[in-house]
Amino acid sequence: MSEQNGKPGRYQRSASGLVASLLVIGVLVLLVVWLMGLFRSAPEVEPTPIDYTEAIGAAQDAGQRPVYPSSLPGGWIATGFEVDPGTANSYGLKLLTAEDDFVGISQADESAGTLLRRHVDEDEQDISDAPGYDATRSVASEWAGYTDLGGDTAYAAEVGDTTVLVYGSASPEELQIVIESLTREQLRD
């Protein structure tokens, strides 16, 4: 007890003491988070493959004519299929190669330029001076080639009244394998 007024003793409080305490607590929290990070590894995230033929079959059952690969090369997987509900004949299929390079297939009632700006880059460059690609067993025989400054490649063609774009970070040869396998055949009768 304090001898002056008969009340228990109290310590002195100040704004600088409060700030110092908060700084010490902040440094301790950062130190604990850093130490916990030393013993934690980044989780491995594996892409989830999908059966794209189920989605293609459903679109065909609804009276649509999507373009799709009849088969995928060994080690490749489909990771997504999208339908744009706002427009008929608007689809997107996402694939990963065995080396985890991306390949996308987009089909829409839009121009090649619109699809290129949406999926490749706003600043696409025509690579028509490089050898084009003439597909002999695909849904279209001539494909215009494009690339962007980041190294992505794309091929576009008119199929019926839609534009099909095959694009991605995969090599032009891998994209051409996809182009050769494209079909519009009915999956189910």
Disulfide bonds with the S-S distance in Angstrom:
none
